[in-house]
């Protein structure tokens, strides 16, 4: 993946990270939690349906603007990060090509 931008602003909202992967535009939302992984709460829980819809619209907007391969819609990914006590042992979960907010399991 080649990084194209960080905190990319669109009319629909901001995209945390934008990559190009084999001519596929990849828009990434990053959510972080300071609690232990496996608990009752997870980073994606703060991603509400309205915000998710804005992210999908922002990804579509970048596709229309010509980022990535012509005629190919952007992919929307989510990266969840759990940070352990005292900032130790971060754990990552990468959800690819989302059409809805991901289920609880990574």
C-alpha positions as CSV (number, residue, x, y, z in Angstrom):
1,X,0.0,0.0,0.0
2,X,1.2,3.5,-0.8
3,X,0.1,6.3,1.5
4,X,-1.6,9.1,-0.4
5,X,-2.8,11.3,2.5
6,X,-3.6,11.7,6.2
7,X,-6.6,13.5,7.5
8,X,-8.0,14.1,4.0
9,X,-10.9,16.5,4.0
10,X,-13.9,16.0,1.7
11,X,-17.3,17.7,1.6
12,X,-18.7,14.6,3.4
13,X,-16.1,14.4,6.2
14,X,-12.5,13.6,6.9
15,X,-10.8,10.4,6.1
16,X,-8.0,9.4,8.5
17,X,-5.7,7.6,6.0
18,X,-5.9,7.2,2.2
19,X,-3.8,4.5,0.5
20,X,-3.4,3.2,-3.0
21,X,-3.2,-0.6,-3.2
22,X,-2.9,-2.1,-6.7
23,X,-4.8,0.9,-8.2
24,X,-7.6,0.4,-5.6
25,X,-8.2,3.5,-3.5
26,X,-8.4,2.5,0.2
27,X,-9.9,4.9,2.8
28,X,-9.2,3.9,6.4
29,X,-10.9,5.0,9.6
30,X,-8.8,4.5,12.7
31,X,-10.4,3.9,16.1
32,X,-8.4,3.6,19.3
33,X,-9.3,2.3,22.8
34,X,-7.4,2.5,26.0
35,X,-9.0,-0.5,27.6
36,X,-8.0,-4.1,27.5
37,X,-8.9,-6.0,24.4
38,X,-11.7,-8.5,24.8
39,X,-13.7,-6.4,27.2
40,X,-17.2,-5.2,26.8
41,X,-16.2,-2.1,24.8
42,X,-14.2,-1.9,21.6
43,X,-12.9,0.9,19.5
44,X,-15.5,0.5,16.7
45,X,-18.3,1.0,19.2
46,X,-17.7,4.7,18.9
47,X,-18.4,4.5,15.1
48,X,-22.1,5.3,14.8
49,X,-24.2,4.5,11.7
50,X,-24.4,8.2,10.7
51,X,-20.6,8.6,10.9
52,X,-20.1,5.3,9.0
53,X,-22.4,6.6,6.2
54,X,-20.4,9.9,6.0
55,X,-17.2,7.9,5.7
56,X,-18.6,5.8,2.8
57,X,-19.8,9.0,1.1
58,X,-16.4,10.6,1.6
59,X,-14.7,7.5,0.1
60,X,-17.1,7.7,-2.9
61,X,-16.3,11.4,-3.3
62,X,-12.5,10.7,-3.5
63,X,-13.2,8.0,-6.2
64,X,-15.2,10.6,-8.2
65,X,-12.4,13.1,-7.8
66,X,-10.1,10.7,-9.6
67,X,-8.1,9.3,-6.7
68,X,-7.2,5.7,-7.5
69,X,-8.2,3.8,-10.7
70,X,-10.8,5.4,-12.9
71,X,-14.2,3.9,-12.6
72,X,-13.3,1.9,-9.5
73,X,-15.0,2.7,-6.2
74,X,-12.9,3.2,-3.1
75,X,-12.7,0.5,-0.4
76,X,-13.5,1.5,3.2
77,X,-11.4,-0.2,5.9
78,X,-11.3,0.1,9.7
79,X,-8.3,-0.3,11.9
80,X,-9.1,-0.9,15.6
81,X,-6.2,-0.3,18.0
82,X,-6.3,-1.5,21.7
83,X,-3.7,0.1,23.9
84,X,-2.8,-1.8,27.0
85,X,-2.1,-0.4,30.5
86,X,0.5,2.4,30.5
87,X,0.6,2.5,26.7
88,X,2.0,-1.0,26.5
89,X,1.2,-3.8,24.0
90,X,-0.9,-2.2,21.4
91,X,-3.0,-4.7,19.4
92,X,-4.5,-4.1,16.0
93,X,-7.4,-5.5,14.1
94,X,-7.8,-4.6,10.4
95,X,-11.4,-4.9,8.9
96,X,-11.3,-4.8,5.1
97,X,-13.8,-3.6,2.5
98,X,-16.7,-2.7,4.9
99,X,-20.3,-2.3,3.7
100,X,-21.5,-2.0,7.3
101,X,-20.0,-1.5,10.8
102,X,-18.1,-4.7,11.5
103,X,-19.4,-7.4,13.9
104,X,-17.9,-7.6,17.4
105,X,-15.3,-10.4,16.6
106,X,-12.1,-9.4,14.9
